[in-house]
Amino acid sequence: MDAHKELDILEMPVEALAAYWLSIKKLLDAKKDLSLLAVEAENTSEPFVRHLLDTAQAEFAPDLALTLAQAKRGVLLTVFRRRMEMMRRTLTGLAASENPRLTLLGLNALVGSAPFHEPRTFELATALMTTVTQKDADLPTLLGVDHKLKEDRLVVKLLFYAISTRRSGKQALNDILPHLRAGFFAEGLSLCADGFEAEFVAQHLAAIRDAALLATRRKMDMATQLCLAIKAGLSYDDVFRVARAYML
């Protein structure tokens, strides 16, 4: 099921997630082979879906499987919130024309117990500024920022934006925007490029963050129930009824 390798539960529509699990059910009904779940788990990068596929292969009681899914949901939502807040903190700083050192201090405060070393982080961010100017630079990859980036890579990219904007001004962000995929960070960067006040940028992105995380929580709950329904051997029609409960 190679088409599902790039699942992203934070950004994908609930209908697409339901369709994914229904396709799993249809495949299992056709092949009668639960080992397919292991293959699918290996080919799926989305962490919550991979967790569900993994636990579906175990002999867990439904109550334990549900408890574990809820634990994984909490862990991942915490990570997603922290990374989105790192983006929001940086974008608010861009809108305020903040000193990049203050931006890094704010990012370290969000990370907590493992702060990023200032000289090394500035060195990496400055190196990225050189790399993006090279003729064969893969700008969508180099400039892209999203919740899937590990914190050490995320902070370097965010500091790159802080330094670049400090040097070149917010109008220069318009040259970067065409290379970014639509999403949370691109939305905030567009606001900064258009000169919106820092307070508005912070409030707007906070609202988007909270709505996205709430929707993701509901999608995780749906995915959990669909996985449990499939594991319990419910018919395709009944699994579909479970999915419909989470959709308008």
One Martini backbone bead per residue (centre of mass of N, CA, C, O) as a GRO file, in nm:
protein
  248
    1MET     BB    1   0.065   0.059   0.027
    2ASP     BB    2   0.230   0.314  -0.098
    3ALA     BB    3   0.017   0.557  -0.090
    4HIS     BB    4   0.054   0.572   0.253
    5LYS     BB    5   0.340   0.687   0.339
    6GLU     BB    6   0.229   1.013   0.357
    7LEU     BB    7   0.097   1.033   0.610
    8ASP     BB    8  -0.101   1.307   0.783
    9ILE     BB    9  -0.293   1.359   1.057
   10LEU     BB   10  -0.291   1.673   1.080
   11GLU     BB   11  -0.371   1.738   0.755
   12MET     BB   12  -0.569   1.532   0.694
   13PRO     BB   13  -0.860   1.435   0.617
   14VAL     BB   14  -1.099   1.244   0.760
   15GLU     BB   15  -1.180   1.095   0.497
   16ALA     BB   16  -0.895   0.985   0.430
   17LEU     BB   17  -0.858   0.821   0.688
   18ALA     BB   18  -1.102   0.639   0.652
   19ALA     BB   19  -1.014   0.523   0.376
   20TYR     BB   20  -0.765   0.382   0.478
   21TRP     BB   21  -0.906   0.180   0.677
   22LEU     BB   22  -1.096   0.058   0.462
   23SER     BB   23  -0.862  -0.055   0.290
   24ILE     BB   24  -0.760  -0.247   0.503
   25LYS     BB   25  -1.016  -0.413   0.531
   26LYS     BB   26  -1.036  -0.504   0.236
   27LEU     BB   27  -0.763  -0.650   0.227
   28LEU     BB   28  -0.813  -0.853   0.456
   29ASP     BB   29  -1.062  -0.986   0.327
   30ALA     BB   30  -0.904  -1.087   0.070
   31LYS     BB   31  -0.635  -1.227   0.216
   32LYS     BB   32  -0.637  -1.344   0.511
   33ASP     BB   33  -0.375  -1.156   0.636
   34LEU     BB   34  -0.224  -1.013   0.917
   35SER     BB   35   0.071  -0.959   0.805
   36LEU     BB   36  -0.004  -0.695   0.651
   37LEU     BB   37   0.031  -0.503   0.895
   38ALA     BB   38   0.340  -0.515   0.905
   39VAL     BB   39   0.391  -0.401   0.625
   40GLU     BB   40   0.239  -0.135   0.666
   41ALA     BB   41   0.403  -0.033   0.908
   42GLU     BB   42   0.678  -0.017   0.753
   43ASN     BB   43   0.531   0.190   0.523
   44THR     BB   44   0.469   0.389   0.772
   45SER     BB   45   0.536   0.719   0.901
   46GLU     BB   46   0.298   0.752   1.071
   47PRO     BB   47   0.290   0.720   1.412
   48PHE     BB   48  -0.006   0.648   1.488
   49VAL     BB   49  -0.068   0.441   1.272
   50ARG     BB   50   0.169   0.258   1.338
   51HIS     BB   51   0.076   0.189   1.621
   52LEU     BB   52  -0.191   0.053   1.544
   53LEU     BB   53  -0.069  -0.165   1.359
   54ASP     BB   54   0.102  -0.294   1.579
   55THR     BB   55  -0.121  -0.360   1.799
   56ALA     BB   56  -0.301  -0.535   1.604
   57GLN     BB   57  -0.087  -0.785   1.624
   58ALA     BB   58  -0.164  -0.822   1.903
   59GLU     BB   59  -0.301  -0.976   2.218
   60PHE     BB   60  -0.478  -0.750   2.299
   61ALA     BB   61  -0.698  -0.608   2.470
   62PRO     BB   62  -0.912  -0.359   2.401
   63ASP     BB   63  -0.849  -0.187   2.655
   64LEU     BB   64  -0.543  -0.175   2.612
   65ALA     BB   65  -0.536  -0.062   2.327
   66LEU     BB   66  -0.680   0.201   2.406
   67THR     BB   67  -0.477   0.302   2.618
   68LEU     BB   68  -0.233   0.314   2.425
   69ALA     BB   69  -0.358   0.513   2.223
   70GLN     BB   70  -0.394   0.744   2.427
   71ALA     BB   71  -0.096   0.772   2.496
   72LYS     BB   72   0.004   0.836   2.210
   73ARG     BB   73  -0.170   1.079   2.164
   74GLY     BB   74  -0.047   1.255   2.389
   75VAL     BB   75   0.243   1.259   2.289
   76LEU     BB   76   0.193   1.375   1.999
   77LEU     BB   77   0.038   1.634   2.075
   78THR     BB   78   0.271   1.756   2.233
   79VAL     BB   79   0.470   1.770   1.997
   80PHE     BB   80   0.297   1.935   1.802
   81ARG     BB   81   0.262   2.179   1.985
   82ARG     BB   82   0.559   2.253   2.021
   83ARG     BB   83   0.626   2.296   1.718
   84MET     BB   84   0.409   2.510   1.663
   85GLU     BB   85   0.515   2.706   1.883
   86MET     BB   86   0.788   2.752   1.754
   87MET     BB   87   0.676   2.883   1.503
   88ARG     BB   88   0.510   3.108   1.637
   89ARG     BB   89   0.743   3.243   1.786
   90THR     BB   90   0.905   3.315   1.534
   91LEU     BB   91   0.688   3.474   1.372
   92THR     BB   92   0.647   3.689   1.585
   93GLY     BB   93   0.940   3.790   1.567
   94LEU     BB   94   0.932   3.876   1.273
   95ALA     BB   95   0.702   4.086   1.304
   96ALA     BB   96   0.893   4.240   1.536
   97SER     BB   97   1.196   4.248   1.465
   98GLU     BB   98   1.370   4.043   1.610
   99ASN     BB   99   1.619   3.924   1.774
  100PRO     BB  100   1.757   3.615   1.722
  101ARG     BB  101   1.841   3.561   2.016
  102LEU     BB  102   1.555   3.579   2.131
  103THR     BB  103   1.439   3.354   1.967
  104LEU     BB  104   1.620   3.129   2.083
  105LEU     BB  105   1.532   3.165   2.375
  106GLY     BB  106   1.237   3.093   2.320
  107LEU     BB  107   1.293   2.806   2.211
  108ASN     BB  108   1.435   2.696   2.464
  109ALA     BB  109   1.189   2.730   2.652
  110LEU     BB  110   1.014   2.516   2.497
  111VAL     BB  111   1.207   2.268   2.526
  112GLY     BB  112   1.392   2.295   2.800
  113SER     BB  113   1.612   2.044   2.898
  114ALA     BB  114   1.741   2.084   2.576
  115PRO     BB  115   1.918   2.314   2.483
  116PHE     BB  116   2.049   2.520   2.244
  117HIS     BB  117   2.347   2.596   2.118
  118GLU     BB  118   2.419   2.898   2.010
  119PRO     BB  119   2.670   2.889   1.823
  120ARG     BB  120   2.591   2.631   1.664
  121THR     BB  121   2.313   2.726   1.562
  122PHE     BB  122   2.418   2.975   1.409
  123GLU     BB  123   2.607   2.821   1.223
  124LEU     BB  124   2.388   2.648   1.081
  125ALA     BB  125   2.207   2.881   0.983
  126THR     BB  126   2.428   3.019   0.813
  127ALA     BB  127   2.482   2.778   0.628
  128LEU     BB  128   2.197   2.777   0.507
  129MET     BB  129   2.220   3.052   0.368
  130THR     BB  130   2.434   2.947   0.166
  131THR     BB  131   2.287   2.700   0.042
  132VAL     BB  132   2.032   2.855  -0.088
  133THR     BB  133   2.231   3.005  -0.310
  134GLN     BB  134   2.266   2.770  -0.471
  135LYS     BB  135   2.198   2.655  -0.781
  136ASP     BB  136   2.110   2.338  -0.673
  137ALA     BB  137   1.900   2.405  -0.473
  138ASP     BB  138   1.652   2.261  -0.256
  139LEU     BB  139   1.419   2.469  -0.155
  140PRO     BB  140   1.172   2.310  -0.045
  141THR     BB  141   1.353   2.154   0.159
  142LEU     BB  142   1.525   2.381   0.299
  143LEU     BB  143   1.260   2.575   0.367
  144GLY     BB  144   1.101   2.372   0.503
  145VAL     BB  145   0.821   2.379   0.750
  146ASP     BB  146   0.728   2.141   1.010
  147HIS     BB  147   0.606   1.899   1.244
  148LYS     BB  148   0.816   1.665   1.138
  149LEU     BB  149   1.043   1.802   1.257
  150LYS     BB  150   1.298   1.797   1.436
  151GLU     BB  151   1.411   2.012   1.671
  152ASP     BB  152   1.705   2.049   1.561
  153ARG     BB  153   1.608   2.129   1.271
  154LEU     BB  154   1.393   2.340   1.332
  155VAL     BB  155   1.570   2.556   1.477
  156VAL     BB  156   1.754   2.617   1.236
  157LYS     BB  157   1.534   2.715   1.042
  158LEU     BB  158   1.416   2.936   1.223
  159LEU     BB  159   1.681   3.097   1.253
  160PHE     BB  160   1.715   3.155   0.959
  161TYR     BB  161   1.464   3.340   0.942
  162ALA     BB  162   1.555   3.544   1.152
  163ILE     BB  163   1.817   3.634   1.012
  164SER     BB  164   1.714   3.698   0.728
  165THR     BB  165   1.500   3.911   0.813
  166ARG     BB  166   1.694   4.102   0.960
  167ARG     BB  167   1.866   4.162   0.697
  168SER     BB  168   1.624   4.184   0.451
  169GLY     BB  169   1.344   4.170   0.540
  170LYS     BB  170   1.006   4.103   0.499
  171GLN     BB  171   0.981   4.128   0.187
  172ALA     BB  172   1.176   3.880   0.123
  173LEU     BB  173   0.963   3.653   0.182
  174ASN     BB  174   0.830   3.650  -0.106
  175ASP     BB  175   1.065   3.467  -0.229
  176ILE     BB  176   0.991   3.206  -0.050
  177LEU     BB  177   0.687   3.122  -0.065
  178PRO     BB  178   0.685   2.952  -0.343
  179HIS     BB  179   0.855   2.706  -0.184
  180LEU     BB  180   0.605   2.655  -0.008
  181ARG     BB  181   0.398   2.474   0.162
  182ALA     BB  182   0.102   2.458   0.259
  183GLY     BB  183   0.048   2.603   0.592
  184PHE     BB  184   0.125   2.713   0.894
  185PHE     BB  185   0.394   2.858   0.823
  186ALA     BB  186   0.310   2.995   0.557
  187GLU     BB  187   0.089   3.165   0.682
  188GLY     BB  188   0.273   3.330   0.875
  189LEU     BB  189   0.476   3.436   0.663
  190SER     BB  190   0.269   3.596   0.499
  191LEU     BB  191   0.198   3.795   0.724
  192CYS     BB  192   0.481   3.910   0.755
  193ALA     BB  193   0.516   4.009   0.459
  194ASP     BB  194   0.246   4.201   0.497
  195GLY     BB  195   0.282   4.350   0.795
  196PHE     BB  196   0.178   4.230   1.039
  197GLU     BB  197   0.120   4.223   1.352
  198ALA     BB  198   0.234   4.037   1.609
  199GLU     BB  199  -0.031   3.996   1.765
  200PHE     BB  200  -0.194   3.884   1.530
  201VAL     BB  201  -0.013   3.648   1.456
  202ALA     BB  202  -0.033   3.504   1.729
  203GLN     BB  203  -0.345   3.472   1.740
  204HIS     BB  204  -0.394   3.331   1.469
  205LEU     BB  205  -0.203   3.084   1.517
  206ALA     BB  206  -0.340   2.984   1.774
  207ALA     BB  207  -0.609   2.915   1.643
  208ILE     BB  208  -0.502   2.713   1.437
  209ARG     BB  209  -0.365   2.522   1.632
  210ASP     BB  210  -0.613   2.441   1.804
  211ALA     BB  211  -0.786   2.332   1.570
  212ALA     BB  212  -0.585   2.118   1.468
  213LEU     BB  213  -0.559   1.954   1.735
  214LEU     BB  214  -0.855   1.883   1.767
  215ALA     BB  215  -0.887   1.735   1.497
  216THR     BB  216  -0.663   1.527   1.554
  217ARG     BB  217  -0.789   1.394   1.796
  218ARG     BB  218  -1.038   1.291   1.641
  219LYS     BB  219  -0.880   1.123   1.433
  220MET     BB  220  -0.750   0.936   1.638
  221ASP     BB  221  -1.012   0.822   1.751
  222MET     BB  222  -1.112   0.702   1.488
  223ALA     BB  223  -0.871   0.519   1.425
  224THR     BB  224  -0.898   0.349   1.677
  225GLN     BB  225  -1.189   0.238   1.623
  226LEU     BB  226  -1.126   0.113   1.349
  227CYS     BB  227  -0.910  -0.082   1.444
  228LEU     BB  228  -1.086  -0.232   1.651
  229ALA     BB  229  -1.300  -0.324   1.446
  230ILE     BB  230  -1.112  -0.490   1.271
  231LYS     BB  231  -1.002  -0.676   1.498
  232ALA     BB  232  -1.305  -0.781   1.569
  233GLY     BB  233  -1.445  -0.851   1.275
  234LEU     BB  234  -1.595  -0.656   1.132
  235SER     BB  235  -1.763  -0.541   0.897
  236TYR     BB  236  -1.742  -0.318   0.652
  237ASP     BB  237  -2.008  -0.172   0.717
  238ASP     BB  238  -1.943  -0.131   1.023
  239VAL     BB  239  -1.684   0.028   0.986
  240PHE     BB  240  -1.825   0.256   0.832
  241ARG     BB  241  -2.007   0.340   1.068
  242VAL     BB  242  -1.782   0.437   1.247
  243ALA     BB  243  -1.680   0.659   1.059
  244ARG     BB  244  -1.949   0.826   1.037
  245ALA     BB  245  -1.947   0.930   1.337
  246TYR     BB  246  -1.694   1.144   1.246
  247MET     BB  247  -1.901   1.257   1.030
  248LEU     BB  248  -2.120   1.459   0.831
   0.00000   0.00000   0.00000
